[in-house]
Amino acid sequence: AAPSQQHNTKKPKWWLQLSRRRGTKGQRRTMAAMKQYILPPPRYGKFIDWNGIFPAKDITLEIGFGLGDNLLCNAQRHPKEAMVGADVHSPGTARVLKIIQQAQEQGRYWDEYSLYSQEPNDVAKNHHHDNACNRQLAPCPNDKLYSNIRVYPGNGMKFLHSIPSFSLKAILLTFPDPFPLESHAEFRIVQVSTVPDFYRALKDRGRLYLATDHEGYFEWCLNVMDQCRDLFCKVTPVPDRQVWLPVISKYEQKGLDEGRRTHLACWQVVGKKD
């Protein structure tokens, strides 16, 4: 199907049932205990005050962070930058907050993720823990561990509307739902109508990154972005994923095991912003 012009944020009922699980009582307790890391629902017509949350920090937004491994790893590797994640899946949000809570109790960063490693056949197979990062980082007070993370438990595109213009360094779209049926194409996050939203939120020379293992969806996104060349130019080659997607998530690994290839792309804001 050709890219549609409008993005339908009102997802089908079956999708909402799968994505909006409330989580267990324990997960809800964790979210209540760690509420300082949760960004509240945006008020209509109001923008987030980043200066009150992350003074003088570059901010990256990951839309659809899943279980949060990449969000946590990026926050650990870039402690002087801010990492914000948005996802409708409450159990994933609770997991991130539980890991932060335990890290602060133990006085060390969490490192139980699988890191990407370039292989000759382009298949990532490295499942070693990132203990090296813990050794290399300067000592950090326990309550400062992951102080550069915030999560928004909701629709990332709706959340994007509350972000001040020209305030993000990067936006990561990590394995968004491809909605493979043509009849569901209007629900895909990358549309001709949503690209201006990404553009508005990004700083001058800000970048939009995409990772997907669905070939049809990847082609769709390339087509959409090609129609928006007045706003974004394609970055070739794609920046090293270890800088922005250092982790192999369980979702990505499942795709690799089933023979699917991970497709990556990057676009940069065109022109000088005022």
N, C-alpha and C positions, 0 to 999 in steps of 0.2 A: 504494500500500500504506500501511496505517496504521503509524505509527512503532512499531518493536519495542522491547521493554524492555531487551534485552541487546545489548552490542557484542561482536562476535566479532573478537578481535585476531589470530586465526590466519587470515591472508589466503589466498585461493585460490592454487594453484601458479602459474597463469599470471601473477598479479599480482606474485608474488615474483620470477619470472624477469625481468619487465620492470623492477622497481624496485630490485632488489639487485645491480646490476652492480658489479663490484669496481673498475672504473676501469682506466686504463692504468698501466703501470709508472711513468711520469712522475708521474701523479696520486697514486699510492701513495707515491712518494718525497716529494712535497710534503706529504702528510698526516703522514708520519713526521717531516719537518723542522719542521713547525708544530704538533706534537702538544700544545704548551702551550695551544693554543686549542680543543682537543678535550676535551669532557667524557667521562670514562670511563663504562662501563656501571654503572648503580647497583647497589650491593650489596643483597641482599635484606634488607628491613626497615630500611634505612638511608636517611637523608635527606641531600641535598646541603647542604654548609655554605656558604651564599651569602656569609657574612661573610668567609670565607677567600678568596673569589674576587672579589667585588664589594662591598667595605666601603661601607656607607651609600649605596647606589645603588638607585634604582627599577629594577625588572627587568621587561622585556617578553619573553614567550616567543612565538615564531612557529613554529607547527607546520606543517610542509610548506613549507619556504622555497624549494624548487626550485633554481634557479640562483643564488639569493641576492641578486639585485639590490635587493630591498626591504629585506632584512636589513642590507646594507651601507650603503644610503642612510640608513636610520633611525639606524644607529650613527654615521654622519658628522654628521647633523643634530642628534643629541641626545647629545653626547659625555659629558655628566654622568650619563647613564642607561645601563643595561646592556641589551644585546640578545642574547638567546639563541635559537638556531634549532635545530630538530630536523627531520631528514629522513632517510629510508631510502636515498636515492639518493646513493651514494658519489661519483660524478663531480661532482655539485652541491656537495658538501662540499669536495672537492678544489679546485674552481674558486674558492670563497670564500676558502680558505686561500691559494691562489696569488695572488689579487688583494691580499690583506693583505700577503703577502710582498713583492710588487712595489711596493706603496705605501710600505712601510717602506724599501725600497731607494732609491726615488725621492724620498722625503720629501714626498709629497703624497697626498691622498685620491684614490681612483679615482672617475671621474665619467662613465664611458661607459655610462650608463643612460638610458632614455627616461622623462622625467618626465610625470606626469599634468598636464593643463591643462584646466580647465573650458571646454567649447565650448557654443555655443547649442543644439546638438542632442545634448548629453550624450555625445558621442563624444570620446575622448581622442586627440589627434593630435600632441602635442608630443614631438619626438624630440631636443630639444637637450640637450647635455651640461650638467651642473650645475656649470659652472666658477665660478658666482657663489658657491657654498658654499665652495669652496676659497679664494676671495678674502676672504670675510667671517670665516672662522674664525681665531681667534688662533693664532700659531705653536705648533706641537706637536712635541716630540721624535719622531724617526722611530720609535723603538721603542714610542711611546705611541699611534701611529696604530692605530685599531681595537682598542685595548686593552680596550674595553668590549664586545667580541664574544666569545661562546663558541658552539661548535656541538656538537651531539650527533648522530652518524651512526647513527640507529636509529629505532625506532617511537616517535613523539611521545607517544602515549597511555601506553605503558609507562613512558616517561621521566617523564611527569607524576606517576606514583605515587611518584617519589623526590623530588619537590619539597616543601619544608616547607609546612605549612598557612599560609595568609594571607601569602604572601611575594611574590606577583606583582602588579605594577601592571596588567598587561593580558595577554591571550592573543589572538593573531591566528591565525585559521584562514583561510589564503590559498589559495583554489582547491583545497580538498581533493578527493580523488577522489570523484565523486558516486556511483559504483557504480550506474549507471542501471537495471540490471535489477532487478526486484522480488525475484528469487531471491537477489540479492546485497545486499539492504537491510541485513542484519545487520552488514555490514562498514563501513557508513558511520560516520564518526567522531562525529557528533552523534546521540546516542540518549538516551532517558530515563535510561538507566543511566550515561551518561558525564557528564551535566550536573552531578551532585554532585561529580565529580572536578574539573571546572573551578571550581566554587564553592569547594571546599576550598582550592585553591591560590591563589585571588585574595584580595587585601587587601580591607578594607572599602571599598566604592565602586569596587572593581576592575571592569574591563570586559572583555567577551568580544566580539571583532569577527569578522565573517564576510564573505568575498568569494567569490563563485562566479558562473560564467556558465551554470550549468545550472538552468533555471527549476524543473524538478521537484524538484531537490535543495534549492533555496532554499525552496520551499513546505514540504518535509519539515522543514527546520530551524525554520521559523516555527512549524509545528505542534508540534514537540518542545518548543521553548522556551515555547510558550503553556501546555503542560502542567506547566511548572516555574516558574510565576509566584511560588511561595513562595520561590524562590531568586534569580530574576533578573527585572528589569523591562526592557521594551524602551525604548531611548533613541531618541526622535524629536524632531527629525530626526536622521539618522545623522551623527555628527561628520565634519567635513571630512576627506575621505580623504587630503588632503595631509599631515595630521598623523600618520597611521598607515599609509597605503598610497600613498606619494608616487610610486611607480614603476609604469609600464606594462611588465609582463614580456613576454617573447616569447610565453609561453603566452596571456596575456590579449590581446595584440595579434592573435594568430592567431584567437582567438575573435571579436574585433571585426571583423576582415577577413572572417570567414565569416558575419557578421550576428548574432552572439550578443551579448547585452547583459550587462554586469557588474552583478550584484545585490549590494548591500551591506546589512549589518545590524549593530546593536550592542545589547548588553544589559549592564545594570549590576547588580552584586550588591545584593540587597535586604537591608535591616535592618542592624543594628549587630553586628559580629563581636566576640567576646570573645577 
